[in-house]
Amino acid sequence: MAARSAPASRLLVAEPPLAYRVQSPLVVDASVIGALLFGEPERDQAEAWMQGKQLFAPALLDYEIANVAVKKLRDGLDLASAEMALRSYDSAEIELLHADAWALVGLAKRYQLSAYDAAYLWLAAELKAPLATFDRRLGEAAQAHLAALD
């Protein structure tokens, strides 16, 4: 007796609603977030890069953004505008993660960066995600370092 072949199975694909789909990751630094919050000339570029991405940054971003606000206030920004920018930051969907301090030292030394900038580079490498920055030195280090990842 010949074996019967089973009918071909139909592929079924279930997709979550659009709001639950995984977004591409993007590590953002203080220069990008600061441009967005404080209406810098680079704001449109920052917004375009961040559109539709899941944003990540090292936990130090909170302090860096607060420091940007302090500098802006010293340069004449009014208190209401600074408060509005920081409230907007507080509601931003940026996942803040802690970095490996010893790894930061190695990256900072290798690329002549501050430990703060090395934290963004480290996180981008850990997540295997692009890094968005307006800082030339950090950007060049990220291009070299991320290109070397397997």
Helices and strands as residue ranges (DSSP letters): G 18-20, E 24-28, H 30-37, H 43-50, E 53-58, H 61-74, H 79-90, E 94-97, H 101-111, H 115-127, E 131-132, H 136-147
